Amino acid sequence: MIFNVPTRGARWLVAAAIATTSVATLAQDFKIGFVSTERILRDSNAAKAAQTRLEQEFGRREREIEALGNQLRQATEKFEKDAPTLSETQRASRQRQIAELERDFQRRRREFQEDLAQRRNEELQQVIERANRVIRQIAESEKYDLILQEAVYIAPKHDITDKVIQGLNNAR
């Protein structure tokens, strides 16, 4: 009695054929979507409203810091212009004033940037949470198996970002 045992290469070929058939069958039933978080945070009404809130909340402070920066620049320019005619004590006094102004400007600018970054993160997190709820609704209603939010490449037919933005814009 002779058993017909396929060679190692033939076994691999049979396994590959079975795997390909299984993957092809799975792919027919597998629905995938993609959402661009960047576009949502740029184009949705919720993100634009968040940006407007931030501008309203931080606009005054930003203008104050810009004014302080201009004041510092003007004081530095005036000092450089007047330095040759100033006495040593006047020069030292003005340098101290400019250094104090510079420290105050740097401190206020740093605090502003930290506060703005924290509030921006809070606002964007709220937009992302709302978008994720819309994504889940779309996934459930259209029977998606998988929705990705980050990918190196995705075919345009799988991009559902516009649906999510529309859903987010319509949700209130």
C-alpha positions as CSV (number, residue, x, y, z in Angstrom):
1,M,0.0,0.0,0.0
2,I,1.4,3.4,-1.0
3,F,0.3,6.6,0.6
4,N,0.4,9.7,-1.5
5,V,1.9,12.2,0.9
6,P,2.4,15.6,-0.7
7,T,5.9,17.1,-0.6
8,R,6.6,20.0,1.7
9,G,6.2,22.5,-1.1
10,A,2.9,21.0,-2.1
11,R,1.6,21.1,1.5
12,W,2.4,24.8,1.6
13,L,0.6,25.4,-1.6
14,V,-2.5,23.6,-0.4
15,A,-2.4,25.5,2.9
16,A,-2.0,28.8,1.0
17,A,-5.0,27.9,-1.2
18,I,-7.2,27.1,1.8
19,A,-6.1,30.4,3.6
20,T,-6.7,32.4,0.4
21,T,-10.2,30.9,0.0
22,S,-11.0,31.6,3.7
23,V,-9.7,35.2,3.5
24,A,-11.6,35.8,0.3
25,T,-14.8,34.5,1.9
26,L,-14.2,36.6,5.0
27,A,-13.5,39.7,2.9
28,Q,-16.8,39.4,1.2
29,D,-18.6,39.6,4.5
30,F,-16.3,42.1,6.2
31,K,-17.2,45.8,5.9
32,I,-14.6,48.3,6.8
33,G,-14.6,52.1,7.1
34,F,-12.2,54.9,7.7
35,V,-12.6,58.3,9.4
36,S,-10.1,61.1,9.3
37,T,-10.0,62.7,12.7
38,E,-8.0,65.5,11.3
39,R,-10.7,66.5,8.9
40,I,-13.4,66.2,11.6
41,L,-11.3,68.5,13.9
42,R,-10.9,70.9,11.0
43,D,-14.2,70.8,9.1
44,S,-17.0,70.0,11.5
45,N,-19.3,72.7,12.9
46,A,-18.5,71.4,16.4
47,A,-14.8,71.9,15.9
48,K,-15.4,75.4,14.4
49,A,-17.6,76.3,17.4
50,A,-14.9,75.1,19.8
51,Q,-12.3,77.3,18.0
52,T,-14.7,80.3,18.2
53,R,-15.2,79.7,22.0
54,L,-11.4,79.5,22.5
55,E,-10.9,82.7,20.5
56,Q,-13.5,84.5,22.6
57,E,-12.1,83.1,25.9
58,F,-8.4,83.8,25.1
59,G,-8.6,86.8,22.7
60,R,-8.3,89.5,25.4
61,R,-5.3,87.8,27.1
62,E,-3.6,87.3,23.7
63,R,-4.0,91.0,22.9
64,E,-2.7,92.0,26.3
65,I,0.4,89.8,25.8
66,E,1.0,91.2,22.4
67,A,0.8,94.8,23.9
68,L,3.2,93.8,26.6
69,G,5.6,92.4,23.9
70,N,5.3,95.7,22.0
71,Q,6.0,97.6,25.1
72,L,9.1,95.5,25.8
73,R,10.3,96.0,22.2
74,Q,9.8,99.7,22.4
75,A,11.6,100.0,25.8
76,T,14.5,97.9,24.4
77,E,14.8,100.1,21.3
78,K,14.6,103.3,23.4
79,F,17.3,102.0,25.8
80,E,19.6,101.1,22.9
81,K,19.1,104.5,21.4
82,D,19.6,106.4,24.7
83,A,22.3,104.1,26.2
84,P,25.3,106.2,25.1
85,T,23.9,109.3,26.8
86,L,22.8,107.7,30.0
87,S,24.8,107.7,33.2
88,E,25.9,104.3,34.6
89,T,23.2,104.3,37.3
90,Q,20.5,105.3,34.8
91,R,21.7,102.6,32.4
92,A,21.6,100.0,35.2
93,S,18.2,101.1,36.3
94,R,16.7,100.9,32.8
95,Q,18.3,97.5,32.2
96,R,16.7,96.2,35.4
97,Q,13.3,97.6,34.3
98,I,13.7,95.9,30.9
99,A,14.7,92.6,32.5
100,E,11.7,92.7,34.8
101,L,9.4,93.5,31.8
102,E,11.0,90.6,29.9
103,R,10.5,88.2,32.8
104,D,6.9,89.3,33.2
105,F,6.3,89.0,29.4
106,Q,7.8,85.5,29.3
107,R,5.9,84.3,32.4
108,R,2.5,85.6,31.1
109,R,3.1,84.2,27.6
110,R,4.0,80.8,29.0
111,E,1.0,80.8,31.3
112,F,-1.2,81.8,28.4
113,Q,0.1,79.1,26.2
114,E,-0.3,76.4,28.9
115,D,-3.9,77.6,29.6
116,L,-4.8,77.7,25.9
117,A,-3.3,74.3,25.3
118,Q,-5.3,72.8,28.2
119,R,-8.6,74.4,27.1
120,R,-8.0,73.4,23.5
121,N,-7.4,69.8,24.5
122,E,-10.6,69.9,26.6
123,E,-12.6,71.3,23.7
124,L,-11.2,68.9,21.1
125,Q,-11.8,66.0,23.4
126,Q,-15.4,66.9,23.6
127,V,-15.6,67.1,19.8
128,I,-13.9,63.7,19.5
129,E,-16.2,62.1,22.0
130,R,-19.2,63.4,20.1
131,A,-17.7,62.2,16.8
132,N,-17.1,58.8,18.3
133,R,-20.8,58.5,19.2
134,V,-21.7,59.4,15.6
135,I,-19.2,56.9,14.3
136,R,-20.7,54.1,16.5
137,Q,-24.2,55.1,15.3
138,I,-23.1,54.8,11.6
139,A,-21.2,51.6,12.3
140,E,-24.3,50.0,13.9
141,S,-26.8,51.3,11.4
142,E,-24.8,50.5,8.3
143,K,-23.4,47.3,9.8
144,Y,-19.6,48.0,9.7
145,D,-17.3,45.4,11.1
146,L,-14.4,47.8,11.6
147,I,-13.8,51.5,11.4
148,L,-10.3,52.9,11.5
149,Q,-9.3,56.4,12.5
150,E,-5.7,56.3,11.5
151,A,-4.2,54.7,8.4
152,V,-1.3,55.2,6.1
153,Y,-3.5,54.6,3.1
154,I,-7.2,53.9,2.6
155,A,-9.1,53.6,-0.6
156,P,-11.6,56.5,-0.9
157,K,-14.6,54.1,-1.1
158,H,-14.0,53.2,2.6
159,D,-13.8,56.8,3.8
160,I,-16.9,57.7,5.8
161,T,-15.5,61.0,7.1
162,D,-18.1,63.1,5.3
163,K,-20.9,61.0,6.8
164,V,-19.5,61.5,10.3
165,I,-19.1,65.3,9.8
166,Q,-22.7,65.5,8.5
167,G,-23.9,63.4,11.4
168,L,-21.9,65.6,13.8
169,N,-23.2,68.8,12.2
170,N,-26.8,67.5,12.4
171,A,-26.5,66.3,16.0
172,R,-27.4,68.9,18.6
